Structure formats: C-alpha cells, structure tokens
Amino acid sequence: MRAFHPPSHPLPQTSANDDVELLRSLEQSLEGRAWPAESRHEPQALTTRIVPVDPYTAWLTEREAERERSRFL
C-alpha cells in the first residue's frame, strides 16, 4: 500500500465572502424557477401515483378507432 502524500500545489484560498457571493448568485439564477426535482419528503411526491401506460392498450385503442373510421368510408 502506498503512503499518503498531500498535494504539492497549494489549494486556492477562498474567503467566506466569496462563498456568500456564490450563494447569492445561485439564488438569483434560480429565482422564479421550479426546482428541477422533488424530494421524497414532499407530500405530493408521496401521494401521486404514476401509472405507466400499457403500450398494447394504447395500440388497441388506436386500432379500434381506425377500424371505426374505415367502416364509414
């Protein structure tokens, strides 16, 4: 196993003011936008069920509609 050696180049120095400015710029860029993903703790995420569409049922419904349309032609 190799021994741990810290990096030879120094890490960039940042101040707390830099962090605050970064957070402010992020908040301003996200202002007015919907959050991209819901957390699992949000009530609507816990109660909403997404039922996947059965491809066969969708195809069959479309096929029956086509047959009905072709009967009148």
C-alpha distances in whole Angstrom, upper triangle without the diagonal:
4,7,9,12,16,18,20,23,25,26,29,31,33,36,37,40,38,37,41,42,39,40,44,44,42,44,47,46,46,49,51,49,48,44,43,42,43,41,41,43,46,49,50,47,47,51,51,50,50,51,50,53,54,54,57,59,59,60,63,64,64,66,69,69,70,72,74,75,76,78,80,80
4,7,9,12,14,16,20,22,22,26,28,31,33,35,38,36,35,38,40,37,38,42,42,40,43,45,44,44,48,50,48,47,44,42,41,43,41,41,43,46,49,50,47,48,51,51,51,50,52,51,54,55,55,58,60,60,61,64,65,65,67,69,70,70,73,75,75,76,79,81,81
4,6,10,13,14,18,19,20,24,26,29,31,33,36,34,33,37,38,36,37,41,40,39,42,45,43,44,47,50,47,47,44,42,41,43,41,42,43,46,49,50,47,48,52,52,52,51,53,53,56,57,57,60,62,62,63,66,67,67,69,71,72,72,75,77,77,78,81,82,82
4,7,9,12,15,16,17,21,23,25,27,29,32,30,29,33,34,32,33,37,37,36,38,41,40,40,43,46,44,44,40,39,39,40,38,39,40,43,46,48,45,45,49,49,50,49,51,51,54,55,56,59,60,60,61,64,65,65,67,70,70,70,73,75,75,76,79,81,81
4,6,8,12,13,14,18,20,23,26,28,31,29,28,32,33,31,32,36,36,35,38,40,39,40,43,46,44,44,41,40,39,41,39,40,42,44,48,49,46,47,51,51,51,51,53,52,55,57,57,60,62,61,62,66,66,66,68,71,71,72,74,76,76,77,80,82,82
4,6,9,10,11,15,16,19,22,24,27,25,24,28,29,27,29,32,32,32,34,37,36,37,40,43,41,41,38,37,37,39,37,39,40,42,46,47,44,46,49,49,50,49,52,51,54,56,56,60,61,60,62,65,65,65,67,70,70,71,73,75,75,76,79,81,80
4,6,7,9,12,15,18,21,23,26,23,23,27,28,26,28,31,30,30,33,35,34,35,38,41,40,40,37,36,36,38,37,39,40,42,46,47,44,46,49,49,50,49,52,51,53,55,55,59,60,59,61,64,64,64,66,69,69,69,72,74,73,75,78,79,79
4,7,9,13,15,18,21,24,26,24,25,28,29,27,30,33,32,32,35,37,36,37,40,43,42,43,40,39,39,42,40,42,43,45,49,50,47,49,53,52,53,52,55,54,57,58,58,62,63,62,63,67,67,67,69,72,72,72,75,77,76,77,81,82,81
4,7,9,12,15,19,22,23,21,22,26,26,24,27,30,29,29,32,34,33,34,37,41,39,40,38,37,38,40,39,41,42,44,48,48,46,48,51,51,52,51,54,53,55,57,57,61,62,61,62,66,66,65,68,70,70,70,73,75,74,76,79,80,79
4,6,9,12,15,18,20,18,19,23,23,22,24,27,26,27,30,31,31,33,35,39,38,39,36,36,36,38,37,40,40,42,46,47,45,46,50,50,51,50,53,52,55,57,58,61,62,61,62,66,66,65,68,71,70,70,74,75,74,76,79,80,80
4,6,9,13,15,17,15,15,19,20,18,21,23,23,23,26,28,27,29,32,35,34,35,32,32,33,35,34,36,37,38,42,43,41,43,46,46,47,47,50,49,52,54,55,58,59,58,59,63,63,62,65,67,67,67,71,72,71,73,76,77,77
4,6,10,13,14,12,13,17,17,15,18,21,20,21,24,25,25,27,29,33,32,33,31,31,32,34,33,36,37,38,42,42,40,43,46,46,47,47,50,49,52,54,54,58,59,57,59,62,62,62,64,67,66,67,70,71,70,72,75,76,76
4,7,10,12,10,11,15,15,15,17,19,20,20,23,25,25,27,29,32,32,33,31,32,33,34,33,36,37,38,42,43,41,43,46,46,48,47,51,50,53,56,56,60,61,59,61,64,64,63,66,69,68,68,72,73,72,74,77,78,77
4,7,8,6,8,11,11,11,14,16,16,17,20,21,22,23,25,29,29,30,28,29,30,32,31,34,34,35,39,40,38,40,43,43,45,45,48,48,51,54,54,58,59,57,59,62,62,61,64,66,65,66,70,70,70,72,75,75,75
4,5,5,7,9,10,11,13,15,16,17,19,20,22,23,25,28,29,30,28,29,31,32,31,34,34,34,38,39,38,40,43,44,46,46,49,49,52,55,56,59,60,58,60,63,63,62,65,68,66,68,71,72,71,73,76,76,77
4,5,5,6,9,10,11,12,14,15,17,19,20,21,22,26,27,28,26,28,29,29,28,31,31,32,35,36,35,37,41,41,43,44,47,48,50,53,54,58,58,56,59,62,61,61,64,66,65,66,69,70,69,72,74,75,75
4,5,5,6,9,10,11,12,14,15,16,18,20,21,25,25,27,26,27,29,30,29,33,32,32,36,37,36,38,41,42,44,44,48,48,51,54,55,58,58,57,59,62,61,61,64,66,65,66,69,69,69,71,74,74,74
4,5,5,6,9,10,11,12,14,15,17,18,20,24,24,26,24,26,27,29,28,32,31,32,35,36,35,38,41,40,43,42,46,46,49,52,52,56,56,54,57,60,59,58,62,64,62,63,67,67,67,69,72,72,72
4,5,5,6,9,10,11,12,14,15,17,18,22,22,23,22,23,24,25,25,28,28,28,32,33,32,34,37,37,39,39,43,43,46,49,50,53,54,52,54,57,56,56,59,61,60,61,65,65,64,67,70,70,70
4,5,5,6,9,10,11,12,14,15,16,20,21,22,21,23,24,25,25,28,27,28,31,32,31,34,36,37,39,39,43,43,46,49,50,54,54,52,54,57,56,56,59,61,60,61,65,65,64,67,69,70,70
4,5,5,6,9,10,11,12,14,15,19,20,22,21,22,24,26,26,29,29,29,32,33,32,35,38,37,40,40,43,44,46,49,50,54,54,51,54,57,56,55,59,61,59,60,64,64,63,66,68,68,69
4,5,5,6,9,10,11,12,14,18,18,20,18,20,22,23,23,27,27,27,31,31,30,33,35,35,37,37,40,40,43,46,47,50,50,48,51,54,53,52,56,58,56,57,61,61,60,63,66,66,66
4,5,5,6,9,10,11,12,16,16,17,16,18,19,21,21,24,24,24,27,28,27,30,32,32,35,35,38,39,41,44,45,49,49,47,49,52,51,51,54,56,55,56,59,60,59,62,64,64,65
4,5,5,6,9,10,10,14,15,17,17,19,21,22,22,26,25,25,28,29,28,31,33,33,36,36,39,40,42,46,46,50,50,48,50,53,52,51,55,57,55,56,60,60,59,62,64,64,65
4,5,5,6,9,10,14,14,17,16,18,20,22,23,27,27,26,29,29,29,32,34,33,36,35,39,39,41,44,45,49,48,46,49,52,50,50,53,55,53,54,58,58,57,60,63,62,63
4,5,5,6,8,12,12,14,13,14,17,18,19,23,23,22,26,26,25,28,31,30,32,32,35,35,38,41,41,45,45,43,45,48,47,47,50,52,50,52,55,55,55,57,60,60,60
4,5,5,6,10,10,12,12,14,16,18,18,22,22,21,24,24,24,27,29,28,31,31,35,35,37,41,42,45,45,43,45,48,47,47,50,52,50,52,55,55,54,57,60,59,60
4,5,5,9,10,13,13,16,18,20,21,25,25,23,26,26,26,29,31,30,33,33,36,36,38,42,43,46,46,43,46,49,47,47,50,52,50,51,55,55,54,57,59,59,59
4,6,8,8,12,12,13,16,19,20,24,24,23,26,25,25,28,30,29,31,31,34,34,36,39,40,43,43,41,43,46,45,44,47,49,47,49,52,52,51,54,57,56,57
4,6,5,8,8,10,13,15,17,21,21,19,22,22,21,25,26,25,28,27,31,31,33,36,37,41,40,38,41,44,42,42,45,47,45,47,50,50,49,52,54,54,55
4,6,8,10,12,15,16,18,22,22,20,22,22,22,25,27,26,29,28,32,33,34,38,39,42,42,39,42,45,43,43,46,48,46,47,51,51,50,53,55,55,55
4,7,9,12,15,16,18,22,22,19,21,20,21,24,25,24,27,26,30,31,32,36,37,40,39,37,40,42,40,40,44,45,43,44,48,47,47,50,52,52,52
4,6,8,12,13,16,19,20,17,20,18,18,22,23,22,24,24,27,27,29,33,33,37,36,34,37,39,38,37,41,42,40,42,45,45,44,47,50,49,50
4,6,9,10,13,16,16,14,16,15,15,18,19,18,20,20,23,24,26,30,31,34,33,31,34,37,35,35,38,40,38,40,43,43,43,45,48,48,49
4,6,7,10,13,14,12,15,14,13,17,19,17,20,19,23,24,26,29,31,34,34,32,35,37,36,36,39,41,40,41,44,44,44,47,49,50,50
4,7,10,13,15,13,16,15,13,17,19,17,19,18,21,21,24,27,28,31,31,29,32,35,34,34,37,39,37,39,42,42,42,45,47,48,48
4,6,9,12,11,13,12,10,13,16,14,16,15,19,19,22,25,27,30,30,28,31,34,33,33,36,38,37,39,42,42,42,45,47,48,49
4,6,8,7,10,9,7,10,13,12,14,14,18,19,22,25,27,30,30,29,32,34,33,34,37,38,38,40,42,43,43,45,48,48,49
4,5,6,9,10,7,10,13,13,15,16,19,21,24,27,29,32,32,31,34,36,35,36,39,41,40,42,45,45,46,48,50,51,52
4,6,8,9,6,7,10,11,13,14,18,19,23,26,28,31,31,30,33,35,35,36,39,40,40,42,44,45,45,48,50,51,52
4,6,9,7,7,11,12,15,17,20,22,26,29,31,34,33,33,36,38,37,38,41,42,42,44,47,47,48,50,52,53,54
4,6,5,7,9,11,14,16,19,21,25,28,30,33,32,31,35,36,35,37,40,40,40,42,45,45,45,48,50,51,52
4,5,5,6,9,12,15,18,21,24,27,30,32,31,30,34,35,34,36,39,39,39,41,44,43,44,47,48,49,51
4,5,5,6,9,12,15,18,21,24,26,29,28,27,31,32,30,32,35,36,35,38,40,40,40,43,45,46,47
4,6,6,8,10,14,16,19,22,25,28,27,26,29,31,30,31,35,35,35,37,40,40,41,43,45,46,47
4,6,8,11,14,17,20,23,26,28,27,27,31,32,31,33,36,36,36,39,41,41,42,45,46,47,49
4,6,10,13,16,19,22,25,27,25,25,29,30,29,31,34,34,34,37,38,38,39,42,43,44,46
4,7,10,13,15,18,21,24,22,22,26,27,25,27,30,31,30,33,35,35,36,39,40,41,43
4,6,10,12,15,18,21,19,19,23,24,23,25,28,28,28,31,33,33,34,37,38,39,41
4,6,9,12,15,18,16,16,20,21,20,22,25,26,26,28,30,30,32,34,36,37,38
4,6,9,12,14,13,13,17,18,17,19,22,23,23,25,27,28,29,31,33,34,36
4,6,9,12,11,11,14,16,16,17,20,21,21,23,25,26,28,30,31,33,34
4,6,9,8,7,11,12,12,13,16,17,18,20,22,23,24,26,28,29,31
4,5,5,6,9,10,11,13,14,16,17,19,20,22,23,25,26,28,30
4,6,5,6,9,10,11,12,14,16,17,18,20,21,22,24,27,27
4,5,5,6,9,10,10,12,14,15,16,18,20,21,22,25,26
4,5,5,6,9,10,10,12,14,15,17,18,20,21,23,25
4,5,5,6,9,10,11,12,14,16,17,19,20,22,23
4,5,5,6,9,10,11,12,14,15,16,18,21,21
4,5,5,6,9,10,10,12,14,15,17,19,20
4,5,5,6,9,10,11,12,14,16,18,19
4,5,5,6,9,10,11,12,14,16,17
4,5,5,6,9,10,11,12,15,16
4,5,5,6,9,10,11,13,15
4,5,5,6,9,10,11,13
4,5,5,6,9,10,11
4,5,5,6,9,10
4,5,5,7,9
4,5,6,7
4,5,5
4,6
4
